[in-house]
């Protein structure tokens, strides 16, 4: 199985490349990979004029624009920005794939066809013919990457575990399912929550108390680590659901009748 640790996304400041960058950021976040955003300044001589020179002021302006384009990349994704000068854009893209040890190249395409494509050619097409790594081409009509859909899927998975239709709505309490869902959705936030669970259970030997405290910790971790707001909302919703499913355990904790880990439950 191919392991993705570095994603490269060349941009040209068009809506198409913004669309591709959104996808590249989502993929990098999913695989805990580093993302490099690249712009190639073409200094090819025109007619009898000398090549254009990229001045420092223009380079600074381009760097600001690159960072603005990447504003929707998840904050947890390590992101680098590169501006390169070259006569051939596609040759420089291939050189950067090798220089950065890219595992996945994400390219946008303007969707040209017919005479326009034949006459103008396509940088994307030239790159994918020679690219030494897997390449994802994002067409203009590709669906937008929305964190809200992934967040909704995590919450629905917990709901399905707690109230399964095929078991007459008699299910579990959502802890293991929630942990699995957020391990995929916000992996760095599950670490502190799992640590809280371990400390509470090891100290007090109440599994239910550990689960409740971990659920309260999860939304805080998701928010502090800079995940999309939709993930924070999903973590809060998951906490509410799981705590609600532990309402009887909380009642027993308050009355002092909750069983500890390793202790047989008292028969009523």
Secondary structure as GFF3:
##gff-version 3
##sequence-region A 1 268
A	DSSP	beta_strand	6	10	.	.	.	ID=ss1
A	DSSP	alpha_helix	15	30	.	.	.	ID=ss2
A	DSSP	beta_strand	34	42	.	.	.	ID=ss3
A	DSSP	alpha_helix	56	69	.	.	.	ID=ss4
A	DSSP	three_ten_helix	70	72	.	.	.	ID=ss5
A	DSSP	beta_strand	79	86	.	.	.	ID=ss6
A	DSSP	alpha_helix	89	99	.	.	.	ID=ss7
A	DSSP	beta_strand	104	108	.	.	.	ID=ss8
A	DSSP	alpha_helix	114	120	.	.	.	ID=ss9
A	DSSP	alpha_helix	123	130	.	.	.	ID=ss10
A	DSSP	beta_strand	134	138	.	.	.	ID=ss11
A	DSSP	alpha_helix	147	162	.	.	.	ID=ss12
A	DSSP	three_ten_helix	165	167	.	.	.	ID=ss13
A	DSSP	alpha_helix	175	185	.	.	.	ID=ss14
A	DSSP	alpha_helix	187	204	.	.	.	ID=ss15
A	DSSP	alpha_helix	207	224	.	.	.	ID=ss16
A	DSSP	alpha_helix	229	245	.	.	.	ID=ss17
A	DSSP	alpha_helix	247	255	.	.	.	ID=ss18
###
